[in-house]
Amino acid sequence: MGSVLRRARLHHDLSLREVERRIGRSNAYLSQVERGLIKQPDPIVLLELAELYGLNFETLAAWANWVSADPNPSGAQPRDSTAVLVRQVMELDAAERATVLRFVDSILRKRRT
């Protein structure tokens, strides 16, 4: 996944510092993702990079093991609530995702007030 992200960044003629400026993530973190040192980057980072580079988020999420055909193949209880949330949202269609986004946005707006 890291090499695909690096190629996409270079294709768009962007430096790591420019990507850092655009999405607000440190260039050191982004470099570690590109070099494969971070194998399961934050799903929000993947979404931001997918949008910036014009890549498919679902494919990136699958490569990072955030989603799979069987979200819990071992039957064990998931430990990471972020992973659970991403997996569940990935199962929704576009309209349902938009509804979830509006709901989360309303929670965040209430928090700010």
Phi and psi in radians as a Rosetta constraint file:
Dihedral C 1 N 2 CA 2 C 2 CIRCULARHARMONIC -1.011 0.35
Dihedral N 2 CA 2 C 2 N 3 CIRCULARHARMONIC -0.726 0.35
Dihedral C 2 N 3 CA 3 C 3 CIRCULARHARMONIC -1.182 0.35
Dihedral N 3 CA 3 C 3 N 4 CIRCULARHARMONIC -0.592 0.35
Dihedral C 3 N 4 CA 4 C 4 CIRCULARHARMONIC -1.140 0.35
Dihedral N 4 CA 4 C 4 N 5 CIRCULARHARMONIC -0.765 0.35
Dihedral C 4 N 5 CA 5 C 5 CIRCULARHARMONIC -1.103 0.35
Dihedral N 5 CA 5 C 5 N 6 CIRCULARHARMONIC -0.712 0.35
Dihedral C 5 N 6 CA 6 C 6 CIRCULARHARMONIC -1.107 0.35
Dihedral N 6 CA 6 C 6 N 7 CIRCULARHARMONIC -0.818 0.35
Dihedral C 6 N 7 CA 7 C 7 CIRCULARHARMONIC -1.064 0.35
Dihedral N 7 CA 7 C 7 N 8 CIRCULARHARMONIC -0.710 0.35
Dihedral C 7 N 8 CA 8 C 8 CIRCULARHARMONIC -1.116 0.35
Dihedral N 8 CA 8 C 8 N 9 CIRCULARHARMONIC -0.730 0.35
Dihedral C 8 N 9 CA 9 C 9 CIRCULARHARMONIC -1.079 0.35
Dihedral N 9 CA 9 C 9 N 10 CIRCULARHARMONIC -0.811 0.35
Dihedral C 9 N 10 CA 10 C 10 CIRCULARHARMONIC -1.155 0.35
Dihedral N 10 CA 10 C 10 N 11 CIRCULARHARMONIC -0.644 0.35
Dihedral C 10 N 11 CA 11 C 11 CIRCULARHARMONIC -1.027 0.35
Dihedral N 11 CA 11 C 11 N 12 CIRCULARHARMONIC -0.632 0.35
Dihedral C 11 N 12 CA 12 C 12 CIRCULARHARMONIC -1.537 0.35
Dihedral N 12 CA 12 C 12 N 13 CIRCULARHARMONIC 0.121 0.35
Dihedral C 12 N 13 CA 13 C 13 CIRCULARHARMONIC 0.977 0.35
Dihedral N 13 CA 13 C 13 N 14 CIRCULARHARMONIC 0.808 0.35
Dihedral C 13 N 14 CA 14 C 14 CIRCULARHARMONIC -1.984 0.35
Dihedral N 14 CA 14 C 14 N 15 CIRCULARHARMONIC 2.446 0.35
Dihedral C 14 N 15 CA 15 C 15 CIRCULARHARMONIC -1.511 0.35
Dihedral N 15 CA 15 C 15 N 16 CIRCULARHARMONIC 2.858 0.35
Dihedral C 15 N 16 CA 16 C 16 CIRCULARHARMONIC -1.052 0.35
Dihedral N 16 CA 16 C 16 N 17 CIRCULARHARMONIC -0.646 0.35
Dihedral C 16 N 17 CA 17 C 17 CIRCULARHARMONIC -1.129 0.35
Dihedral N 17 CA 17 C 17 N 18 CIRCULARHARMONIC -0.649 0.35
Dihedral C 17 N 18 CA 18 C 18 CIRCULARHARMONIC -1.178 0.35
Dihedral N 18 CA 18 C 18 N 19 CIRCULARHARMONIC -0.717 0.35
Dihedral C 18 N 19 CA 19 C 19 CIRCULARHARMONIC -1.115 0.35
Dihedral N 19 CA 19 C 19 N 20 CIRCULARHARMONIC -0.717 0.35
Dihedral C 19 N 20 CA 20 C 20 CIRCULARHARMONIC -0.986 0.35
Dihedral N 20 CA 20 C 20 N 21 CIRCULARHARMONIC -0.801 0.35
Dihedral C 20 N 21 CA 21 C 21 CIRCULARHARMONIC -1.105 0.35
Dihedral N 21 CA 21 C 21 N 22 CIRCULARHARMONIC -0.691 0.35
Dihedral C 21 N 22 CA 22 C 22 CIRCULARHARMONIC -1.325 0.35
Dihedral N 22 CA 22 C 22 N 23 CIRCULARHARMONIC -0.634 0.35
Dihedral C 22 N 23 CA 23 C 23 CIRCULARHARMONIC -1.951 0.35
Dihedral N 23 CA 23 C 23 N 24 CIRCULARHARMONIC -0.116 0.35
Dihedral C 23 N 24 CA 24 C 24 CIRCULARHARMONIC 1.359 0.35
Dihedral N 24 CA 24 C 24 N 25 CIRCULARHARMONIC 0.382 0.35
Dihedral C 24 N 25 CA 25 C 25 CIRCULARHARMONIC -1.969 0.35
Dihedral N 25 CA 25 C 25 N 26 CIRCULARHARMONIC 2.496 0.35
Dihedral C 25 N 26 CA 26 C 26 CIRCULARHARMONIC -1.101 0.35
Dihedral N 26 CA 26 C 26 N 27 CIRCULARHARMONIC 2.515 0.35
Dihedral C 26 N 27 CA 27 C 27 CIRCULARHARMONIC -1.152 0.35
Dihedral N 27 CA 27 C 27 N 28 CIRCULARHARMONIC -0.459 0.35
Dihedral C 27 N 28 CA 28 C 28 CIRCULARHARMONIC -1.129 0.35
Dihedral N 28 CA 28 C 28 N 29 CIRCULARHARMONIC -0.773 0.35
Dihedral C 28 N 29 CA 29 C 29 CIRCULARHARMONIC -1.096 0.35
Dihedral N 29 CA 29 C 29 N 30 CIRCULARHARMONIC -0.815 0.35
Dihedral C 29 N 30 CA 30 C 30 CIRCULARHARMONIC -1.073 0.35
Dihedral N 30 CA 30 C 30 N 31 CIRCULARHARMONIC -0.681 0.35
Dihedral C 30 N 31 CA 31 C 31 CIRCULARHARMONIC -1.098 0.35
Dihedral N 31 CA 31 C 31 N 32 CIRCULARHARMONIC -0.723 0.35
Dihedral C 31 N 32 CA 32 C 32 CIRCULARHARMONIC -1.134 0.35
Dihedral N 32 CA 32 C 32 N 33 CIRCULARHARMONIC -0.635 0.35
Dihedral C 32 N 33 CA 33 C 33 CIRCULARHARMONIC -1.135 0.35
Dihedral N 33 CA 33 C 33 N 34 CIRCULARHARMONIC -0.838 0.35
Dihedral C 33 N 34 CA 34 C 34 CIRCULARHARMONIC -1.081 0.35
Dihedral N 34 CA 34 C 34 N 35 CIRCULARHARMONIC -0.623 0.35
Dihedral C 34 N 35 CA 35 C 35 CIRCULARHARMONIC -1.473 0.35
Dihedral N 35 CA 35 C 35 N 36 CIRCULARHARMONIC -0.024 0.35
Dihedral C 35 N 36 CA 36 C 36 CIRCULARHARMONIC 1.423 0.35
Dihedral N 36 CA 36 C 36 N 37 CIRCULARHARMONIC 0.160 0.35
Dihedral C 36 N 37 CA 37 C 37 CIRCULARHARMONIC -1.300 0.35
Dihedral N 37 CA 37 C 37 N 38 CIRCULARHARMONIC -0.521 0.35
Dihedral C 37 N 38 CA 38 C 38 CIRCULARHARMONIC -1.890 0.35
Dihedral N 38 CA 38 C 38 N 39 CIRCULARHARMONIC 1.896 0.35
Dihedral C 38 N 39 CA 39 C 39 CIRCULARHARMONIC -1.543 0.35
Dihedral N 39 CA 39 C 39 N 40 CIRCULARHARMONIC -0.382 0.35
Dihedral C 39 N 40 CA 40 C 40 CIRCULARHARMONIC -2.264 0.35
Dihedral N 40 CA 40 C 40 N 41 CIRCULARHARMONIC 1.319 0.35
Dihedral C 40 N 41 CA 41 C 41 CIRCULARHARMONIC -1.134 0.35
Dihedral N 41 CA 41 C 41 N 42 CIRCULARHARMONIC 2.776 0.35
Dihedral C 41 N 42 CA 42 C 42 CIRCULARHARMONIC -0.865 0.35
Dihedral N 42 CA 42 C 42 N 43 CIRCULARHARMONIC 2.294 0.35
Dihedral C 42 N 43 CA 43 C 43 CIRCULARHARMONIC -1.083 0.35
Dihedral N 43 CA 43 C 43 N 44 CIRCULARHARMONIC -0.475 0.35
Dihedral C 43 N 44 CA 44 C 44 CIRCULARHARMONIC -1.174 0.35
Dihedral N 44 CA 44 C 44 N 45 CIRCULARHARMONIC -0.685 0.35
Dihedral C 44 N 45 CA 45 C 45 CIRCULARHARMONIC -1.078 0.35
Dihedral N 45 CA 45 C 45 N 46 CIRCULARHARMONIC -0.773 0.35
Dihedral C 45 N 46 CA 46 C 46 CIRCULARHARMONIC -1.055 0.35
Dihedral N 46 CA 46 C 46 N 47 CIRCULARHARMONIC -0.724 0.35
Dihedral C 46 N 47 CA 47 C 47 CIRCULARHARMONIC -1.109 0.35
Dihedral N 47 CA 47 C 47 N 48 CIRCULARHARMONIC -0.783 0.35
Dihedral C 47 N 48 CA 48 C 48 CIRCULARHARMONIC -1.093 0.35
Dihedral N 48 CA 48 C 48 N 49 CIRCULARHARMONIC -0.740 0.35
Dihedral C 48 N 49 CA 49 C 49 CIRCULARHARMONIC -1.188 0.35
Dihedral N 49 CA 49 C 49 N 50 CIRCULARHARMONIC -0.713 0.35
Dihedral C 49 N 50 CA 50 C 50 CIRCULARHARMONIC -1.025 0.35
Dihedral N 50 CA 50 C 50 N 51 CIRCULARHARMONIC -0.771 0.35
Dihedral C 50 N 51 CA 51 C 51 CIRCULARHARMONIC -1.164 0.35
Dihedral N 51 CA 51 C 51 N 52 CIRCULARHARMONIC -0.753 0.35
Dihedral C 51 N 52 CA 52 C 52 CIRCULARHARMONIC -1.127 0.35
Dihedral N 52 CA 52 C 52 N 53 CIRCULARHARMONIC -0.726 0.35
Dihedral C 52 N 53 CA 53 C 53 CIRCULARHARMONIC -1.635 0.35
Dihedral N 53 CA 53 C 53 N 54 CIRCULARHARMONIC -0.115 0.35
Dihedral C 53 N 54 CA 54 C 54 CIRCULARHARMONIC 1.257 0.35
Dihedral N 54 CA 54 C 54 N 55 CIRCULARHARMONIC 0.611 0.35
Dihedral C 54 N 55 CA 55 C 55 CIRCULARHARMONIC -1.769 0.35
Dihedral N 55 CA 55 C 55 N 56 CIRCULARHARMONIC 2.874 0.35
Dihedral C 55 N 56 CA 56 C 56 CIRCULARHARMONIC -1.447 0.35
Dihedral N 56 CA 56 C 56 N 57 CIRCULARHARMONIC 2.018 0.35
Dihedral C 56 N 57 CA 57 C 57 CIRCULARHARMONIC -1.075 0.35
Dihedral N 57 CA 57 C 57 N 58 CIRCULARHARMONIC -0.710 0.35
Dihedral C 57 N 58 CA 58 C 58 CIRCULARHARMONIC -1.046 0.35
Dihedral N 58 CA 58 C 58 N 59 CIRCULARHARMONIC -0.689 0.35
Dihedral C 58 N 59 CA 59 C 59 CIRCULARHARMONIC -1.152 0.35
Dihedral N 59 CA 59 C 59 N 60 CIRCULARHARMONIC -0.794 0.35
Dihedral C 59 N 60 CA 60 C 60 CIRCULARHARMONIC -1.069 0.35
Dihedral N 60 CA 60 C 60 N 61 CIRCULARHARMONIC -0.746 0.35
Dihedral C 60 N 61 CA 61 C 61 CIRCULARHARMONIC -1.088 0.35
Dihedral N 61 CA 61 C 61 N 62 CIRCULARHARMONIC -0.673 0.35
Dihedral C 61 N 62 CA 62 C 62 CIRCULARHARMONIC -1.173 0.35
Dihedral N 62 CA 62 C 62 N 63 CIRCULARHARMONIC -0.751 0.35
Dihedral C 62 N 63 CA 63 C 63 CIRCULARHARMONIC -1.091 0.35
Dihedral N 63 CA 63 C 63 N 64 CIRCULARHARMONIC -0.559 0.35
Dihedral C 63 N 64 CA 64 C 64 CIRCULARHARMONIC -1.513 0.35
Dihedral N 64 CA 64 C 64 N 65 CIRCULARHARMONIC 0.097 0.35
Dihedral C 64 N 65 CA 65 C 65 CIRCULARHARMONIC 1.093 0.35
Dihedral N 65 CA 65 C 65 N 66 CIRCULARHARMONIC 0.529 0.35
Dihedral C 65 N 66 CA 66 C 66 CIRCULARHARMONIC -1.458 0.35
Dihedral N 66 CA 66 C 66 N 67 CIRCULARHARMONIC -0.432 0.35
Dihedral C 66 N 67 CA 67 C 67 CIRCULARHARMONIC -2.352 0.35
Dihedral N 67 CA 67 C 67 N 68 CIRCULARHARMONIC 2.699 0.35
Dihedral C 67 N 68 CA 68 C 68 CIRCULARHARMONIC -2.701 0.35
Dihedral N 68 CA 68 C 68 N 69 CIRCULARHARMONIC 2.992 0.35
Dihedral C 68 N 69 CA 69 C 69 CIRCULARHARMONIC -1.076 0.35
Dihedral N 69 CA 69 C 69 N 70 CIRCULARHARMONIC -0.668 0.35
Dihedral C 69 N 70 CA 70 C 70 CIRCULARHARMONIC -2.067 0.35
Dihedral N 70 CA 70 C 70 N 71 CIRCULARHARMONIC 1.800 0.35
Dihedral C 70 N 71 CA 71 C 71 CIRCULARHARMONIC -1.106 0.35
Dihedral N 71 CA 71 C 71 N 72 CIRCULARHARMONIC -0.287 0.35
Dihedral C 71 N 72 CA 72 C 72 CIRCULARHARMONIC -2.564 0.35
Dihedral N 72 CA 72 C 72 N 73 CIRCULARHARMONIC 1.184 0.35
Dihedral C 72 N 73 CA 73 C 73 CIRCULARHARMONIC -1.102 0.35
Dihedral N 73 CA 73 C 73 N 74 CIRCULARHARMONIC -0.508 0.35
Dihedral C 73 N 74 CA 74 C 74 CIRCULARHARMONIC -1.416 0.35
Dihedral N 74 CA 74 C 74 N 75 CIRCULARHARMONIC -0.248 0.35
Dihedral C 74 N 75 CA 75 C 75 CIRCULARHARMONIC 1.408 0.35
Dihedral N 75 CA 75 C 75 N 76 CIRCULARHARMONIC -0.026 0.35
Dihedral C 75 N 76 CA 76 C 76 CIRCULARHARMONIC -1.316 0.35
Dihedral N 76 CA 76 C 76 N 77 CIRCULARHARMONIC 2.730 0.35
Dihedral C 76 N 77 CA 77 C 77 CIRCULARHARMONIC -1.212 0.35
Dihedral N 77 CA 77 C 77 N 78 CIRCULARHARMONIC 2.248 0.35
Dihedral C 77 N 78 CA 78 C 78 CIRCULARHARMONIC -1.104 0.35
Dihedral N 78 CA 78 C 78 N 79 CIRCULARHARMONIC 2.468 0.35
Dihedral C 78 N 79 CA 79 C 79 CIRCULARHARMONIC -1.671 0.35
Dihedral N 79 CA 79 C 79 N 80 CIRCULARHARMONIC -0.456 0.35
Dihedral C 79 N 80 CA 80 C 80 CIRCULARHARMONIC -1.900 0.35
Dihedral N 80 CA 80 C 80 N 81 CIRCULARHARMONIC 1.960 0.35
Dihedral C 80 N 81 CA 81 C 81 CIRCULARHARMONIC -1.117 0.35
Dihedral N 81 CA 81 C 81 N 82 CIRCULARHARMONIC -0.513 0.35
Dihedral C 81 N 82 CA 82 C 82 CIRCULARHARMONIC -1.134 0.35
Dihedral N 82 CA 82 C 82 N 83 CIRCULARHARMONIC -0.778 0.35
Dihedral C 82 N 83 CA 83 C 83 CIRCULARHARMONIC -1.088 0.35
Dihedral N 83 CA 83 C 83 N 84 CIRCULARHARMONIC -0.730 0.35
Dihedral C 83 N 84 CA 84 C 84 CIRCULARHARMONIC -1.072 0.35
Dihedral N 84 CA 84 C 84 N 85 CIRCULARHARMONIC -0.814 0.35
Dihedral C 84 N 85 CA 85 C 85 CIRCULARHARMONIC -1.054 0.35
Dihedral N 85 CA 85 C 85 N 86 CIRCULARHARMONIC -0.826 0.35
Dihedral C 85 N 86 CA 86 C 86 CIRCULARHARMONIC -1.063 0.35
Dihedral N 86 CA 86 C 86 N 87 CIRCULARHARMONIC -0.794 0.35
Dihedral C 86 N 87 CA 87 C 87 CIRCULARHARMONIC -1.043 0.35
Dihedral N 87 CA 87 C 87 N 88 CIRCULARHARMONIC -0.767 0.35
Dihedral C 87 N 88 CA 88 C 88 CIRCULARHARMONIC -1.177 0.35
Dihedral N 88 CA 88 C 88 N 89 CIRCULARHARMONIC -0.733 0.35
Dihedral C 88 N 89 CA 89 C 89 CIRCULARHARMONIC -1.138 0.35
Dihedral N 89 CA 89 C 89 N 90 CIRCULARHARMONIC -0.625 0.35
Dihedral C 89 N 90 CA 90 C 90 CIRCULARHARMONIC -1.127 0.35
Dihedral N 90 CA 90 C 90 N 91 CIRCULARHARMONIC -0.368 0.35
Dihedral C 90 N 91 CA 91 C 91 CIRCULARHARMONIC -1.419 0.35
Dihedral N 91 CA 91 C 91 N 92 CIRCULARHARMONIC -0.195 0.35
Dihedral C 91 N 92 CA 92 C 92 CIRCULARHARMONIC -1.449 0.35
Dihedral N 92 CA 92 C 92 N 93 CIRCULARHARMONIC 2.705 0.35
Dihedral C 92 N 93 CA 93 C 93 CIRCULARHARMONIC -1.433 0.35
Dihedral N 93 CA 93 C 93 N 94 CIRCULARHARMONIC 3.082 0.35
Dihedral C 93 N 94 CA 94 C 94 CIRCULARHARMONIC -1.048 0.35
Dihedral N 94 CA 94 C 94 N 95 CIRCULARHARMONIC -0.725 0.35
Dihedral C 94 N 95 CA 95 C 95 CIRCULARHARMONIC -1.155 0.35
Dihedral N 95 CA 95 C 95 N 96 CIRCULARHARMONIC -0.710 0.35
Dihedral C 95 N 96 CA 96 C 96 CIRCULARHARMONIC -1.162 0.35
Dihedral N 96 CA 96 C 96 N 97 CIRCULARHARMONIC -0.674 0.35
Dihedral C 96 N 97 CA 97 C 97 CIRCULARHARMONIC -1.093 0.35
Dihedral N 97 CA 97 C 97 N 98 CIRCULARHARMONIC -0.696 0.35
Dihedral C 97 N 98 CA 98 C 98 CIRCULARHARMONIC -1.096 0.35
Dihedral N 98 CA 98 C 98 N 99 CIRCULARHARMONIC -0.691 0.35
Dihedral C 98 N 99 CA 99 C 99 CIRCULARHARMONIC -1.099 0.35
Dihedral N 99 CA 99 C 99 N 100 CIRCULARHARMONIC -0.779 0.35
Dihedral C 99 N 100 CA 100 C 100 CIRCULARHARMONIC -1.083 0.35
Dihedral N 100 CA 100 C 100 N 101 CIRCULARHARMONIC -0.748 0.35
Dihedral C 100 N 101 CA 101 C 101 CIRCULARHARMONIC -1.079 0.35
Dihedral N 101 CA 101 C 101 N 102 CIRCULARHARMONIC -0.750 0.35
Dihedral C 101 N 102 CA 102 C 102 CIRCULARHARMONIC -1.084 0.35
Dihedral N 102 CA 102 C 102 N 103 CIRCULARHARMONIC -0.709 0.35
Dihedral C 102 N 103 CA 103 C 103 CIRCULARHARMONIC -1.109 0.35
Dihedral N 103 CA 103 C 103 N 104 CIRCULARHARMONIC -0.838 0.35
Dihedral C 103 N 104 CA 104 C 104 CIRCULARHARMONIC -1.091 0.35
Dihedral N 104 CA 104 C 104 N 105 CIRCULARHARMONIC -0.718 0.35
Dihedral C 104 N 105 CA 105 C 105 CIRCULARHARMONIC -1.052 0.35
Dihedral N 105 CA 105 C 105 N 106 CIRCULARHARMONIC -0.708 0.35
Dihedral C 105 N 106 CA 106 C 106 CIRCULARHARMONIC -1.158 0.35
Dihedral N 106 CA 106 C 106 N 107 CIRCULARHARMONIC -0.644 0.35
Dihedral C 106 N 107 CA 107 C 107 CIRCULARHARMONIC -1.107 0.35
Dihedral N 107 CA 107 C 107 N 108 CIRCULARHARMONIC -0.782 0.35
Dihedral C 107 N 108 CA 108 C 108 CIRCULARHARMONIC -1.141 0.35
Dihedral N 108 CA 108 C 108 N 109 CIRCULARHARMONIC -0.673 0.35
Dihedral C 108 N 109 CA 109 C 109 CIRCULARHARMONIC -1.115 0.35
Dihedral N 109 CA 109 C 109 N 110 CIRCULARHARMONIC -0.720 0.35
Dihedral C 109 N 110 CA 110 C 110 CIRCULARHARMONIC -1.099 0.35
Dihedral N 110 CA 110 C 110 N 111 CIRCULARHARMONIC -0.675 0.35
Dihedral C 110 N 111 CA 111 C 111 CIRCULARHARMONIC -1.106 0.35
Dihedral N 111 CA 111 C 111 N 112 CIRCULARHARMONIC -0.630 0.35
Dihedral C 111 N 112 CA 112 C 112 CIRCULARHARMONIC -1.282 0.35
Dihedral N 112 CA 112 C 112 N 113 CIRCULARHARMONIC -0.353 0.35
